[in-house]
Every structure is written in structure tokens, then in C-alpha cells.
């Protein structure tokens, strides 16, 4: 029985030379799992040839603000060689 549900809140491609996208979803507990907390899960995914890079961001609490996701994703994509 599933204990969580997910809602995709962002799925956009960045205008870079590589295939880079920022994907974010919100995960929240169902009534079958009352002890869990909801949370956001943002990732940047870059594909270059046969290499796939996944960069995970921290969204809840102290950490990276959502406005910096794109800047970090661009920097990570630029390092793939």
C-alpha cells in the first residue's frame, strides 16, 4: 500500500547546449502514514552523450533557495566534458 503521494511542481528545460532540465516534486504522506512529514525534492538532470548527471538540491529548511537552482544547474552542466 503506498504511503506517499507526489505532485510534480516543476519540469522545465534550460536553454543550454546540453539536455538539462530542472525537475521538482512535492511528496506528502497519505493518511496511511500519519507520522511522515511532507517535503520538496528538486533535481537538475543533464545528459551529455552517454553521461547522465543528477544534481539533488535541498529545499526544506535551511539550504539552497529555489532561485539558485538554475544557477547551480548551469554550473554543473558546464563541468560535463
C-alpha positions in Angstrom: 0.0 0.0 0.0 1.5 3.4 -0.9 2.3 5.7 2.0 3.1 8.9 0.0 1.8 10.8 -3.0 3.7 13.1 -5.3 2.8 16.2 -7.2 5.2 17.4 -10.0 5.6 21.1 -9.4 8.3 22.0 -11.9 9.6 20.3 -15.1 11.5 22.7 -17.4 14.4 22.5 -19.8 17.2 25.1 -19.5 18.4 26.7 -22.7 21.9 25.2 -22.6 23.9 23.3 -25.2 23.2 20.0 -23.3 19.9 18.5 -22.4 19.5 20.0 -18.9 16.2 20.1 -17.0 15.1 21.1 -13.5 12.5 18.7 -12.1 10.8 19.3 -8.7 8.1 17.5 -7.0 6.3 17.7 -3.6 6.0 14.5 -1.6 3.3 14.3 1.0 2.2 11.4 3.3 -1.2 9.7 2.8 -3.5 9.0 5.8 -1.9 5.5 5.9 1.4 7.1 7.1 0.5 9.9 9.6 4.0 10.0 11.1 5.8 11.2 8.0 6.4 14.8 7.0 5.9 16.4 3.6 8.8 17.7 1.6 10.0 19.1 -1.7 12.5 17.3 -3.9 14.3 19.4 -6.6 16.8 17.9 -9.0 18.7 19.1 -12.1 19.3 16.4 -14.7 21.8 16.8 -17.5 22.5 14.3 -20.3 25.6 14.6 -22.5 26.3 11.7 -24.7 26.2 8.6 -22.6 26.8 10.5 -19.3 23.8 11.5 -17.1 24.4 13.9 -14.2 21.9 14.3 -11.5 22.2 17.1 -9.0 20.0 17.0 -6.0 19.1 20.2 -4.1 17.9 20.6 -0.5 14.6 22.5 -0.4 13.1 22.2 3.0 14.6 24.1 6.0 18.0 25.8 5.7 19.7 25.3 2.4 19.6 26.3 -1.2 16.9 28.8 -2.1 14.8 27.8 -5.2 16.0 30.8 -7.1 19.6 29.4 -7.1 18.6 26.0 -8.6 19.1 27.2 -12.2 22.4 28.9 -11.5 23.8 25.7 -9.9 22.3 23.5 -12.7 24.1 25.6 -15.3 27.4 25.4 -13.4 27.1 21.6 -13.1 26.2 21.2 -16.7 29.2 23.3 -17.7 31.5 20.9 -15.9 30.5 17.8 -18.0 33.2 17.4 -20.6 
